[in-house]
């Protein structure tokens, strides 16, 4: 049985089922509210969700179960009397030593050491001297990717739109950028050096942690030096524009992306929904679309709306679209089935 | 010295967060003062009406004695201050 936590424009949905379907909606929470992201903390099993009410601002809530009673977390706020307000919380990631990280807009990172009940702003990033130069992407100044290093709690990688990759080796004390090799096609070729790198998603291969993959705003990249420098690997894709990415933890040479037609046309290309897989670190890509809509299907799949469960031969993949459909694969993408239709627009999908 | 006392009126989730009570007599000379005093009385409301900067959130409307106001609007003794979600349909 696989549990999916699906954040949507109109609430959180929990679905359960076996690969091949059908999946059942077992709970709905935050009726009518935008749920950006929800996950289960592996340390406690509790559900931690980010909710951005258009009226009352971004909050994080925790509960034992998705259908249970959610309690508001403390500390999800910026320093008082500043000139910025917290706009949105994008992602929650479990780190080493039971720590939870949460990333949001405007380019902020929070940590929790009590399973999400309370949070503390990471001041080294908030007070970073380059912050006045940070430029937001279309979705705001969002810190959307938080990438721990297995077994190394001092090391962490972040990605922000549009402020590139950030690396720390001293447990959040100091930061350096990891943008070498990235090509920002949305800037003039002779543009002055800047931090304006619009990373869309960032992942690390857990069995070879110095190997990372990135979906960029036009470009798919690989790093073999823990995110310091990047090599383009998008050749062979129908488009190298897209948002989410996922890896098979068993295979450091693997990555899956869902290309969208273009920056200016953010739908599945040619009206056909296909996931693309590499098993040779981006040398070649293979379309995986058996069972996915193949005609007149112009879907948009957002940044946090692709996830996996298991690994290797038992790798399961799941993704949702703003159309309200969720799709799954129980065989590492070789074939797909429909998990759910007619949900509200899907913001995030996480397996539990 | 006792200052101006006005009544803040809440609905929906704000009412529930404030002890499930809609009317709250609080002291202050501006809407911002009243709302900060209300947050002190009802800490669960913190961050729901005013943001970190002390500003009324973008999609919340405040009316003072029936007139639209902001955090800087002065209040008079006995005023009713209504706090309502804005009519923001369409985008959501």
Interface residues (C-beta under 8 A of the other chain):
Chain A: X9 X34 X54 X55 X56 X57 X59 X72 X76 X77 X78 X79 X80 X81 X82 X83 X84 X85 X86
Chain B: X13 X14 X44 X47 X48 X49 X51 X52 X53 X54 X55 X57 X59 X60 X85 X86 X88 X91 X92
